[in-house]
Amino acid sequence: MREHELELIAALAEGRLEDETDARALLASSEEARAEFEAQVSALTALSATSPVMMSPTERAGLHRDIWTELHSPMPVPSTPSSKPWYYRWMPVAAGMFVLVGLVAVLSQDGLETFVAADQGAAVTTSLASSETTDAVAEELDGGDDSGGGEAGGETVTESPTNTVAEAGDGDASAQAPPAAAAFYSAEADELREDEESRSLQLGGLSTTELADCLERAGLDGYEVREANPTPDDQGDPDADVPEEAVPYLAAIPSGEELATAEVVFVALETCEVIHVDR
Amino acid sequence: MTTPAQEAELLARVVDGDHDAFTEIMRSHEDRVFSVCLRIMGNRDQALDATQETFLTTFRKAGQFKGNSALGTWIYRIAVNTCYDQLRKQKRRKTDPMPDHLDPTDHSAQDAVDAAGLRPEIRRALAAIPEDFRTAVILSDIEGMGLPEVAEILEIPVGTVKSRVFRGRRLLAGELGNQSV
């Protein structure tokens, strides 16, 4: 069913429509629409029977006591915003990664390892899926200073972070991650798309704030998280073939798009960098 | 209801260490924070812990509030994330991976049922649906928050909230139907 039809059904079930003609016509013409409507009404009816909850006077007094005890004992002071935005720390790393990815995309489809080994002396690992890459590039650019503060090692950023997915998508997406890991991520993307209806949203116990922060740092504005997997090597299936190069990740798609046809972007949880794009 | 300017002034006083201002903020929002925490946690003690942690975090981060949303929305966002964090810690600590109130087969948790203001079958049905859908349904349909406010709290687009609420209700209805079979 189309999105506007589902919205119409929801509005009818919630009693928000001034004119129910279109909604009633939809129900009359579609058995699926009637089933959806009945499910919405059933759930709303059940939920309307919930009782309001309040703290008892004892609970309230205990809450206040505990809070003030905590606040009074080591004289906490509310934190003030730091003088520089949080992303200043990551700008040198982001600058280095964008330059590296851009050079790879221009120079070679499959020569990332060869290029880095030949020209850099293999100090930087080739796998964007490895957290060592971030540290190595940071050292290359900052001379080991990871305190951030915006003092990049001479590299200037011209690309916007939002170019990350486009750059990652140029050419062979598997150049982002080692082939074995890329195949693993692609298989995960296929599984995600196939099980859209029956599969529950798996966030691996991570908070939405953490995941949203990671999306933002990856430059994925307008994307939404569909899955997070902090332990890809612990799939619960002893026969699962998880390559060693696979790292903890989140999978995101453009907001508002159908999962079945959307591109799935994989972001490493440790570095919040795009490691694979599956289309 | 306080205006944005009044909220900003209150927070500025909190940053300066004015505990009376913080008391005023607490009294304005503690009931709803507790209600949200109780619906998510399903246990009064855990909800009180989460409520306490929420306000402690609010106090500590008062200087970081940017005013992009209403103060209440910001506090409820902290509350939801605090509950998620506590549920995650519980799952790691316990040998049984699911807290009692989230175990749909645990019929012994009758206290949690009444304490959370939910009928047993609704509690079990909610426990059986994915966490993100469950939270969206709790905030929208039980707490009565508007979709834009839920979107701000969960830091997701309004369209995603609509989708999660719609699908959450659908799944909830399915679970309730299964229980009645």
Boltz contact constraints between the chains, C-beta under 6 A:
constraints:
  - contact:
      token1: [A, 6]
      token2: [B, 166]
      max_distance: 6.0
  - contact:
      token1: [A, 10]
      token2: [B, 166]
      max_distance: 6.0
  - contact:
      token1: [A, 39]
      token2: [B, 170]
      max_distance: 6.0
  - contact:
      token1: [A, 39]
      token2: [B, 173]
      max_distance: 6.0
  - contact:
      token1: [A, 40]
      token2: [B, 169]
      max_distance: 6.0
  - contact:
      token1: [A, 42]
      token2: [B, 173]
      max_distance: 6.0
  - contact:
      token1: [A, 43]
      token2: [B, 169]
      max_distance: 6.0
  - contact:
      token1: [A, 43]
      token2: [B, 172]
      max_distance: 6.0
  - contact:
      token1: [A, 43]
      token2: [B, 173]
      max_distance: 6.0
  - contact:
      token1: [A, 46]
      token2: [B, 122]
      max_distance: 6.0
  - contact:
      token1: [A, 46]
      token2: [B, 176]
      max_distance: 6.0
  - contact:
      token1: [A, 47]
      token2: [B, 141]
      max_distance: 6.0
  - contact:
      token1: [A, 47]
      token2: [B, 142]
      max_distance: 6.0
  - contact:
      token1: [A, 50]
      token2: [B, 117]
      max_distance: 6.0
  - contact:
      token1: [A, 50]
      token2: [B, 118]
      max_distance: 6.0
  - contact:
      token1: [A, 50]
      token2: [B, 142]
      max_distance: 6.0
  - contact:
      token1: [A, 51]
      token2: [B, 117]
      max_distance: 6.0
  - contact:
      token1: [A, 53]
      token2: [B, 35]
      max_distance: 6.0
  - contact:
      token1: [A, 53]
      token2: [B, 38]
      max_distance: 6.0
  - contact:
      token1: [A, 53]
      token2: [B, 117]
      max_distance: 6.0
  - contact:
      token1: [A, 55]
      token2: [B, 34]
      max_distance: 6.0
  - contact:
      token1: [A, 63]
      token2: [B, 48]
      max_distance: 6.0
  - contact:
      token1: [A, 63]
      token2: [B, 52]
      max_distance: 6.0
  - contact:
      token1: [A, 66]
      token2: [B, 52]
      max_distance: 6.0
  - contact:
      token1: [A, 67]
      token2: [B, 52]
      max_distance: 6.0
  - contact:
      token1: [A, 67]
      token2: [B, 55]
      max_distance: 6.0
  - contact:
      token1: [A, 70]
      token2: [B, 56]
      max_distance: 6.0
  - contact:
      token1: [A, 78]
      token2: [B, 15]
      max_distance: 6.0
  - contact:
      token1: [A, 78]
      token2: [B, 60]
      max_distance: 6.0
  - contact:
      token1: [A, 78]
      token2: [B, 62]
      max_distance: 6.0
  - contact:
      token1: [A, 78]
      token2: [B, 63]
      max_distance: 6.0
  - contact:
      token1: [A, 79]
      token2: [B, 60]
      max_distance: 6.0
  - contact:
      token1: [A, 79]
      token2: [B, 63]
      max_distance: 6.0
  - contact:
      token1: [A, 80]
      token2: [B, 63]
      max_distance: 6.0
  - contact:
      token1: [A, 81]
      token2: [B, 63]
      max_distance: 6.0
  - contact:
      token1: [A, 81]
      token2: [B, 64]
      max_distance: 6.0
  - contact:
      token1: [A, 200]
      token2: [B, 130]
      max_distance: 6.0
  - contact:
      token1: [A, 201]
      token2: [B, 130]
      max_distance: 6.0
  - contact:
      token1: [A, 201]
      token2: [B, 132]
      max_distance: 6.0
  - contact:
      token1: [A, 205]
      token2: [B, 88]
      max_distance: 6.0
  - contact:
      token1: [A, 207]
      token2: [B, 81]
      max_distance: 6.0
  - contact:
      token1: [A, 207]
      token2: [B, 84]
      max_distance: 6.0
  - contact:
      token1: [A, 208]
      token2: [B, 154]
      max_distance: 6.0
  - contact:
      token1: [A, 209]
      token2: [B, 81]
      max_distance: 6.0
  - contact:
      token1: [A, 212]
      token2: [B, 155]
      max_distance: 6.0
  - contact:
      token1: [A, 224]
      token2: [B, 160]
      max_distance: 6.0
  - contact:
      token1: [A, 255]
      token2: [B, 157]
      max_distance: 6.0
  - contact:
      token1: [A, 256]
      token2: [B, 159]
      max_distance: 6.0
